[in-house]
Amino acid sequence: MGEFRIGAWIMNAAEGLHGVQTVFLLLMALVAVFAIVARRLQVPYPIVLVVAGLAISLVPELPRITLNPDLVFLVILPPLLFSAAWATSLREFRYNLVSITMLAVGLVGFTVWAVAAFADHFIPGLGWKAGFVLGAVVSPTDAIAATSIARTLGLPRSITDLLEGESLVNDATGLLALEFGVMMLVDGRTPTIQEGVIRLLWLILGGVGIGLLIGVVAAWFERWVDDGPIEIVMSLVVPYSAYLAGEWAKTSGVLAVVACGLYMSRKSATFFSAETRIQVHATWDALSFVLNGIVFVLIGLQLPYVVGGIRGYGVKGLLVYGSLFSAVLIVLRVVWMYPGTEVAYQIRTKLLKQKLHRRGSRAVFVIGWTGMRGVVALAAAISLPNTLGNGQPFGEKNLIVFLTFSVILVTLVLQGLTLPPLIRRLGLAGDMGARIEEEVARRLVLQEVITFLEQGRSQVGDDAAHAYKDLLHQYGHRLELLEDVTDTERKTEHDRGGSLADLSRNTVEIERRAILRLREEGRIGDEVLRTLEYELDLTESRANSRAIKA
């Protein structure tokens, strides 16, 4: 009998695994197919994937694929947050910190209270407390959605930096509001202002501290390892460790991952070899694309689940409430942007003495129009308790889930599709700042290498002088191209001879030290450094490959 039970358990587990495998392969196929469609249509792929998932969910008798909040928070979210933080420039993040705080704290708080008041007066079935919970769920913008769409829309870099920074840190405020909202709703207890301040400080300081601690340990360990596969595994372990440690300490796991990602991205230029960095970047690019794609397809597939749980509302009524609430949320963000931007400007220029141009009204409106919500909001809504503290069912939960789903669709699809023409209409397309900064960095680096070669040529014999002369010609030619062409694809010319290959690796190291120094001096940001670093990695990798073959 015992053997029969064990055999039955194994069969059931195998059947379950086959089911999971089938669902995963189906989602992967959908992501690949509709990502190709998005590229052909020249539309950001998250928008196409959400619409595709929505359309597929309407097919009759299709097996339902429900969204498990634990899958989002524990499996999907940590690596995507880590990847987004890794791609964020710490220089721009610190420079925009006041403006980011006005959005991540001020706007979130304003939205929560405004949504609570709106729900109490205009949405039947939702009182002030349930409205407060709804506001906490939908107030933070989504880091996954922001980084996936904003980068593909041609937004100016200054706007993209602000949006990404906001979406990475506003979780702490939203988490605090949700925690207090559930406390008021379930337990009937209203927290004090002192409790709120203490809890917010712990969420922020505790989360950031834990993330930095794990980042320091991981960076120390990375210095002793130079093996691509091992370091790829380590890079996957780190975000999960930071998130779980943050959640275990009752702080913000999201902020722990963000802080860890920012720190390790900053330090990666010193502990990764060229070959390892190329492998790690390629792996994370593919992983981020797959996870992002699955997330957006899953959002669309939730329509039957979201609508099926609602009772007492007709289809027309649901459409009206969903559209009205989405419009209100968009208006609240736009309304906050203008005074919030002015307050941030005054603080940054008067108190912090930053040299800052006042952001134009068109740019402010675009930032207000780009408040995208994503899968984290939906997972938070689904994870709300089903019963109250007195044992009564939490009947408003299904309506909260539906309104959250409506906001996600409107902000992702409607705002995502209207942003490109809006940006062009307002004359905000393109951003020369980062490109100019990159050109200046290239010129300074090349000049430093040329100086190094000229000094070295005078100290070597005739046998090695030809190598210096050849490289001087190559770097001089590249410098001439920079003087004449500002948007040309640059490729390092092939090296010739063993001594030339050795010298070439030395010049790459000079370039690498130069761009690191420029970043430390604040003259270039992390994004420009990563662009130049990637080119140097490719050059060094080719040189090492030729040396091995020789």
N, C-alpha and C positions, 0 to 999 in steps of 0.2 A: 504493500500500500504506500509506504514511504517513497519507494522508487517511482511509483506511478504519479504521485503528487509532484515530485521533483521534475519528472519528465513533462507533466502538464504545464508546470510553471515555466520551464524552458521553452516549450512550444508557444505559450502565450507571450512570453517576452520576445521571442523571435518574430511572432506576428506583429507585435507592437513596433519592433525595430523596422520591420519591412514597411509598415505604414508610415513611420517617420521618414524613412528613406524615400518612399514614393512621393510624399508631400514635398520634401526638400528638393528632389530632382525636378518636380513640377515647378516649384518656385524659381529654381535656377534657370530652367528653360524659358519661363516667362520673362525673367529679367533680361536674359540674352536677346530674345526676340524683340521685345519692346524697346530695349536700349538701342538696337539697330534702327527701329522705326523712329525713335526720338532724334537720332543723329540725322536721318534722312529729312525729317521735318524741321530740323534745326530748332528744336524745342528742348529745354532742360529735361533730362531723362526722368527725374523724380515726378514731374507733372504727368508725363505719359504713363508711367508705371501706376500711379494712383488711379488715373482714369481707366486704364486697362483692368486693374483689379476690381474697380467698381463695375465695369461692364461684365466681367466674368462672373461676378457674384450674382448677377441677375439671371444667369443661365439656370433653368429649372432642373431640379434633381441633382445639382452639383454638390458633392460632399462639402460640408461646411468646415472651413479652416479658421478656428477662433484664435484670437490674440491672447496669449498667456502673459500677464504682466511680469511674472518672474522671468520669462524668456527675454523680455525687453530689458528689464533692469539688471539682470544678473549675467546675461549672455551677450546681448547685442550692444547695449549702451556703453560698457567700459571701453572696448577697443575703438569704437567710433569716436568717443570723446577724446581718447588718447591721441588718435590720429588727427582730430581737429585741433587739439592743443599743440601738437607737434608742428603743425603747419602755421600756427599763429606766431607772429613776430612779437617777441617780448618787448622790444623797444617801443613799438606802436601801442602795445597793450598798456604799458606804463604811462606813455604819453597821453593816452585817452582815458586814463583811469577815472577821472572825475566825471566825464561824459558817460562812461560805461556805468558808473555807480548811479547816476541820475536815472538811467534806464532800468538797470537791474534791481535797484531798490525803490527809487521814487516812483517809476512808472508801474512796477508790479503792485506796490501798495495802493496807488491811485486806482488801478484797474480792479483790484479785489473789492475795494469799498464801493466803487461805482457800479460794478456788476451786481453786488449784493443789493444795492438800492434799486437798481433796474429790475432785477428778478422779483423783488418783493412787491413792486407796484405793477409790473406789466406782464409777468409770466405766471398764469394760474397754476397752482400746484407747487410753486417754489416759494418758500418763505425767505426771510432775510438770512437765516443761518445756512440753509441749503444754497442760497445764492452766493454766500461767502465762500462756501466750498467750491462752487462752480467757478467763481472768480479766481480762486487759488489754483485750480486745475489749468485754466486757459491763459492765465496772465503771463507766465514765462514763455518767451519765444524758444524755439527748438534748435539746439545746436546742430543736430543732424540735418534738418531742413535748411537752416541758414547757410551752412558751409557747402551743401550740395547744390544749391540754386544760385546763391549770391555770386559765387565765383564764375558762373557761366553766363551772367547777364550783362557783362560789360560795365558793371558799376565802377565808379572811381574808387581807387584803393582806399582813400580816407573813409569812405562810407562803408566799404566792406570790412575794414578793420574794426569799426565801431559796432557793426551788426554782429560780427563773430565774437567780439569781446563780450557784448551784452548776452548773447545766447549761451556763452560758456559759464557765466557766473550768476545769472539770475535764478538758477535753480535753488540757491540757498534761501532767497527771500520767498520764492514760491513754495518750497518745502516747508518753511516755517508757517506760512499762511495756511497751507493745507493741514498741517499738524494741528494748528489751533482751531481751524474750522471743524475738523472731525471731532476734536475735543468738545467744542461747544454743542455740536449736533448729537453726538453719541452719549457723552457724559453729562451734558447740560451745564458744564462749568466754563466760565469765561476767564481766560488768562489775563493777568495784569500786564501793564506796560513794562514793568520791571522784568517779569518773566520773559516777555517778548525780546527785550534788548539782550538779556543774558543768553537766551537760547540762540539768537541770531549771531552773537559774537562767537559762541562756541561752534556753531555750524561753520562759520567762516574761518576762524582762527584754527580750530581743531582740524577741519578738513584740509586746509592749506598746510598746516604743520605736518600732518600724517603723510600727505602727498610728497612734500619736500623730503621728509625722512626716508621714505621708500625710494625716492629718486636718487638721493645721495648714496644709499646702500647699493642700488642697482648700478649707478655710474661707477662706483668703486669696483664692483665685481666685473663690470665690462672691461676695465683696464687690464684685467688678467686673462681675458679670453680674446682670441683672434680667429674665430671659426664661424663662418657665416651661418650654417644651420643652427648651431648652438645659440648664437646671438639672436636669431630670429625667434627661437623658442623663448628666450629670455624676454624679448620685447613683447611677446604675447602674455607672458606670466605677469609682467609688471602692472599693466592697467587693472587686471582682475584683482591682484593683491592690494593695490591702492584703494579700489572701490570697496572690497570686502572689509578691509581694515577701517575705512572711514565709517561704513555702516555699523560695524561692530562697536565702534567707539561712540555711536549715536551722534556723529557729525554728518557732514555732507560728503557722501561717497563720490558724488560728481565733482565737487571742488577738489577732493583728494586726487582724482584722476587728472583733472585739469592742471593742478599745480605740479604734479609729477611729470606730466607730458611737457609742460613749458620748460621745466628744469632740465629734463633729459634731452630735449631738443637743443637747448642752449649748449649743453656739454657734449653732444654727440660729435661735434666737429673735432674734438680732442681724443676720443677713445675709439672711434670706428676707423678701420682701415678703408682704403678706397674701394676695394672689392666687396668688403662686407657691407659698406653703406649702400652700394648699388643693389646688392641682393635684398637687403632689408627694405629699401624703398620700393623695389619692385613687388615684393611680397605684400607690403602694406597697401600699396595702390590697388592690387587685385582684391585683397580682403575687404578693404573699405568699400570698393565698388559693389562687391557681392552682398555685403551686409546692408548697405544703403538700399540696394535694389530690392532685397527681400523685405525690408521694412516698409517701403512705399507700396509694394504690391499688397502686403498684408493689410495696410490701412484701407485700401479700396475693397478688399475682400470681406471687411467687417460689416458691410451694409446690412445683410440679413440678420446678423446678431444684434446690431444696434436697433433696428426697427422692430424686430420680433419681440423685444422685451417691453415695449411701450403699450400701455392700455389707456383708453379714454381720450385719445387724440386721433382725429382723422388725418388722412394723408395731407389734405390741404392745410389744416392747422399746423401740422409739423413743419411743412415747407415754409409757412409764414413765420413761425417762431424761429426756425433755424436761420432763415435769411435775415430776419430782423436782428437777432442776437449777434450774428456775424457782422452786420453793418455797424451795430453799436460798438462792438469791440474795436473795429477798425477806426471809427470816429474817435473813440477814447484815446487811442494811441496818437492819432494825428493832433488832437487837441492838446495833449500833454507835450508834444514835441516842441512847440514854439516857446512857451515859457521855460520848459526844462532846458532847452538848448541855450537860452539867454542866461539862465542862472549858472549853468556850467561854464559858459564863456566868461562871465564876470569872475567866478572863482578862479578859473585858470589864468586869466590875465591879471587880475588885481591881487590875488593872494599868492598864487604860485609863480607869478611873473613869467608865464609862458608867452612866447611870441606867436600869436595865433590870429588868423584872419577870421572874422565873424562869418559863420556859415550862412550862405544865402538861403532865402525862403524856399527856393526850388529844391535845393539839396535837403533841407529839413523835411519838406513834404515827402520826398522819396524815402527817407529813413522812416518816416511815419507810415508809409505805404508798404514797407517791407517787414512787417511783423508776422513772420510765418510760424505756424504751429505744426507739430508733427506727432510722431508715434508716442513720445514720452507723455504728452498730454492725454492721449487716448488710453494709454496703459494706466496712468494715474486715476482716470475716471473709472475704468473697469475694476481697479483694485480697491475702490471704496467699499466699506462694509455693507453687507446686505441687511443687517439688523441694527437697531438703536440700542442704547444701554438698557432701556426698559423692556427689551425683548420684542418690541414692535418692528415690523419690516420697514426698511428704508425705501419707501416707494418712489421717492424722487430720484433715486440713483439712475434708473433707466433714462429719464429725461435728461439728466446731466450728461450721461454718456452720449445721447443723441445730439445735444447741443454742442458738445465738444467735437464730435465727428463732423458736424456741419461747419464749425469754425475751421477745422483742419482742411476740409475740402475747399472752402472759399479762399482761405489765405494761400494755400498751395497752388490751386488751379487758377482762380480768378486773378489774384494779385501776381502770381508767377507769370501768367500769360500776358498781362497788361504792363508788366514792368519794362520789357525791352522797348516797346513803342513810347512809353512814358519817358524813359530815360532819353531817348532820341529827341522826343518833342521838347523836353526841357533843356536840351543841349548839354547833358551830363555824360554822354558816352565817351569812353576813352579816358585814360589817365596817364599823363606824361611824367608824373612825379617819379614813380618807381623806375621808369625807363631811363630818365635822365640820371637818376642816382646810380643805376647800373652802369651807364656809360662812363660816368665819372670814376666809379670804382675800377672799371676795366682799364681806363687810361692810367690811373695811379699805380695799379698793380704792374702793368707792362713797363712803365717808366722805372719802377723799382727793380724789376728783373733786368732791364737793359743796363742800369747802373751796376748791378752785381756782375753781369757778364763783361762789361768794359773794364771793371777793376780786375777781374780774374784773368782776362786776356793778357794783361800787362805783366802777370806774375807767373805765366807758364811758358814752357819751351815751344819751339816751332812744331813739335809733333802733335801737341794738343791744341795749338792755336786755331787750327782749322775748325775744330768743333765749336769753339767760342764764336768764330766768325760766322759759321753757318747758323747758329742759334741767334746771333745778333741780327742776321738778315731776316730770319723768320719773325722774331719779335718786333723788329722795326717795321716789317710789312704789316703785321697785325695792328700796330699803332697807327700806321698810315690809313688803314681801313677805317679805324675809329674816327679819324679826323674827317673822312669823306662820307661815310655811310653810317647811319644811326640805327638801322633795323635790318642788319645783314646776319645771316646764319654764319657763325664762326666755327671753324673746325681747325684743330691743331694739325699742322703739316707732319708728314711722316718723318721720323728720325732716321738718320743714316749713320751706321757704324756703331761699334760697341762703346767707344768713348763718348760719342754723341748721345747715346741712350742714357749713360750714367749722368752726364751733365744735364740732360733734359729732366731727369728725375729731380735733380737738385733745384732746377729753376721752378719746377712745379711746387716744391716745398717752399721756395721763396714766395711764390704767388699765394700759397695757402696761408702762410704766416701773415702776409700783407692783408688779405681779406679779413682774417681774424682780428688783426689790429684795427682795421677800419670799423669793424663791428663794435669792438670794445670801446672805441672812441666815439661811438654813436653816429658815425658818418654814413653808415649803411645799416639797413634793417636785416632781420633774419631771412626774409624772403629773398633779397638780393644775394645774401651770402649763400643760401642754398642753391640758387641758380648757378653762381660761379663755382661753388664747391662741386656740384654735379659734373660740370665740364672738366674740372681738374681730376675728379675721380676717374672719369673715362680715360683721360690722357695718361694718368698714372697706371691704370689697369692695363692699358695697351702696352706701355713701356715695360711693365713687369712681365707681361706675357711674352714679349719679344726677348727679354733677358733670359727667361726660362728656356725658350726654344733654342737660344744661342748656346 
